[in-house]
């Protein structure tokens, strides 16, 4: 199952880069990224990866538009689009992991 989650990550990452360059506002691409993100969260993230995944997802969201001032060849906007789509891929995984973490913390021992 971890291999399927890993493949979902690789496919989603490549799709986010390509879509960010050529069609960043495509709703179908975003839905595919969300589904792949759910697969990553359910199949590929164990307890040892929970905190690093949540931290990395927060970092992606925070730095999302940091490149927008680069106006040469529209590079800043393209990098911002790529970062936004990578965040769209990882946000569902982060939600799954956050709920798993809350359940683990809340359940009686």
N, C-alpha and C positions, 0 to 999 in steps of 0.2 A: 504493500500500500504506500510506503514511503516513496517508492520509485514513481508511482502515479502522481503523488503530490509534487515531487521534484520536476517531473515533466510538465505539470500544470504551471509551475513557477517559470521554467525556461520558456515555454510557449507564451505565457502571459507577458514576460519581460520583453521578449522579442516583438510581440504584437504591440506592446505599449510604445516601444521605440519607433517602429514603422508607422503606426497610426499617429503618433505625435508629430512625425515629420510630414505626413501626407494627408491625413483626415482626422484631426484631433477631436472634432465635435460629432463624430459618428456614433449615434445611440447604440447601434448593434455592437460595435466594438466595445463600448463601455459595458454593455450587458455581458458580453463574453468575458471581459476582464473581471467583472463581479463574480461570475460563476466560477472562473478559475481561482479567484481569491478564496471563495468558500471551500473549494477542493483543497487548496493549500492549507487552510486553517483546520479542516477536519482530518486530513490524511497525513500531513507532513510535520505538524508542530507538536512535539512532545513537551513534557514538563520542563526539560532543561533548556528548550528554545523559547519558552514563553516570554520571559522578560526581555531578552535581546530583540525578539520580533516586535514587541510593543514599543520599545525604545526606538528601533529603526523606523517604524511606521510614524511615530511622532516626529522624528527628524525629517522624514520625507515631506510631511505636511508643513512643517515650519519653514523649510528652505524652498518650498515649491516655486515661488516667483522671484527668487533672489537674482536670477539671470535676466529679468525683464529690462534692466537698463542697457543691455548690450543690443544696440540697434543695428549694427553692421550685419548686412545680409539677413536681417530678421532672426538672427541667432538666438537672441534672448527669448523671444516669443516661442520659438521652436523648442528650446530647452525647457521652458516653462510648461509647454504642452506635454512634453515627454514626462516630466516630473509629475504632473497632474494625473496622467494615465497610469504611471507606476503606483502612485498613491491610490488610484481607483482599484488597482489589482490587489494591493496589500491591505486596504481598509477592511474588506470583508474577513480576511484572515485574522486581522487584529481584533475584530468584533468577536469572532468565534473564540479566539484565545482569551480575550477579556472575560467572556461569559464562563469559559472553563475555569479560569483562575478564580472568579468570584464564587463559583460553585464549590471549588476545592477549599476555599477559605471558609465558606459558610456552613459546609456540611459538618455534622457532629463527628467527633473523633471517637 
